[in-house]
Amino acid sequence: MSKLPGYETVIITRVDLTDDALKTLKDKLIGIIKTFGGDMVYQEDWGKRKFAYNVNKETRGHYTFFVYTGKGEVVAELERNLRLNEFVVRFMTINLAKEFDLEVYNKENPNGTPLKREERLPGAEGISPVIISA
């Protein structure tokens, strides 16, 4: 069986969204992912945070993070549903890998969270960021 592409999505919803409605939204997104033959790998609730600037007249938002796999148009369908939801302020999806390797992603550091993308890259140890001054 071939490996599916992996994606991560961050969703920002309005703070007046109830916990039950947020759970319903998450379940709907999981259903869409499963419809396209994918699987929810990891999800994390980052909580309510203050924006640096107003976004659609909102000053705060509730952040939710998903990592999932899927084939075909899973991202397009997921984002279409997020655009239609009036409680979603913003969202962003990133393609992690063309062939997502679950074993590499599930390597965890001591505090139990998945490794950052930089830590998952082969040969990334010892690489310092490049600082360019103008």
C-alpha positions in Angstrom: 0.0 0.0 0.0 1.4 3.4 -0.9 1.8 6.1 1.7 -0.6 9.0 1.7 0.5 12.7 1.8 0.5 14.4 5.2 -0.8 17.8 6.1 -1.1 20.0 9.2 -3.8 22.6 9.6 -4.2 25.3 12.2 -7.8 26.6 12.7 -8.7 29.8 14.5 -12.3 30.0 15.7 -14.2 32.8 17.4 -14.0 32.6 21.2 -17.8 32.7 21.6 -18.0 29.2 20.0 -19.1 26.7 22.7 -17.1 23.6 23.5 -19.8 21.4 22.1 -19.9 23.3 18.9 -16.1 23.1 18.6 -16.3 19.4 19.2 -18.9 19.1 16.5 -16.6 21.1 14.1 -13.7 18.8 14.9 -15.9 15.7 14.3 -17.0 17.1 11.0 -13.4 17.7 9.9 -12.4 14.1 11.0 -15.4 12.8 9.0 -14.2 14.6 5.9 -10.6 13.3 6.3 -11.9 9.7 6.7 -14.1 10.2 3.6 -11.0 10.9 1.5 -9.3 7.8 2.8 -7.2 9.6 5.4 -6.5 9.3 9.1 -6.2 11.9 11.9 -2.6 11.5 13.2 -2.5 14.1 15.9 -4.7 16.9 17.2 -4.0 19.5 19.9 -6.0 22.3 21.4 -3.8 25.4 21.8 -6.5 27.3 23.6 -7.7 30.9 23.5 -5.1 33.6 22.6 -5.1 37.3 22.0 -4.4 38.4 18.4 -1.6 40.9 17.6 -4.1 42.9 15.6 -7.9 42.7 14.9 -8.9 39.9 12.5 -12.5 40.3 11.2 -13.2 42.6 14.1 -12.2 39.9 16.6 -9.5 40.5 19.2 -9.1 36.9 20.5 -9.3 33.4 18.9 -9.4 29.7 19.9 -6.5 27.8 18.2 -6.8 24.1 17.2 -4.0 22.1 15.5 -4.5 19.0 13.3 -2.0 16.6 11.6 -3.6 14.2 9.2 -3.2 12.2 6.0 -5.5 12.0 3.0 -5.6 11.5 -0.7 -7.1 13.5 -3.5 -8.9 16.7 -2.7 -8.9 16.3 1.1 -7.4 19.7 1.7 -9.7 21.5 -0.8 -12.8 19.9 0.7 -11.6 20.6 4.3 -10.9 24.3 3.5 -14.2 24.6 1.6 -16.0 23.5 4.8 -13.9 25.8 6.9 -14.7 28.8 4.7 -18.5 28.0 5.0 -18.4 27.9 8.8 -19.2 31.4 10.2 -17.2 30.7 13.4 -13.9 30.1 11.7 -11.8 33.2 11.6 -8.7 31.9 9.9 -7.0 28.7 8.9 -3.8 27.6 7.3 -2.8 24.2 5.9 0.8 23.0 5.2 1.8 20.0 3.2 4.2 18.0 5.4 5.3 15.3 3.0 4.3 13.7 -0.3 4.6 10.3 1.4 3.9 10.9 5.1 5.8 8.5 7.4 3.8 8.0 10.6 6.7 6.3 12.4 9.0 9.3 11.9 6.3 11.7 13.0 5.4 9.7 16.2 8.9 9.9 17.6 8.3 12.0 20.7 10.6 14.1 22.8 10.5 13.6 26.6 7.6 16.0 27.3 5.3 14.0 25.0 4.7 16.3 22.1 5.7 15.4 18.5 9.1 16.7 17.3 9.2 20.0 15.4 9.6 19.8 11.7 13.3 20.9 11.9 14.0 18.1 14.3 12.4 15.5 12.0 14.5 16.5 9.0 17.4 14.1 8.3 20.7 15.7 9.1 19.1 18.7 10.8 21.1 18.3 14.0 23.8 20.9 14.5 22.4 23.2 11.9 22.0 26.8 13.1 19.7 29.3 11.5 21.1 31.7 9.0 20.8 35.3 10.0 20.9 37.8 7.2 21.3 41.5 8.1 20.3 44.3 5.8 
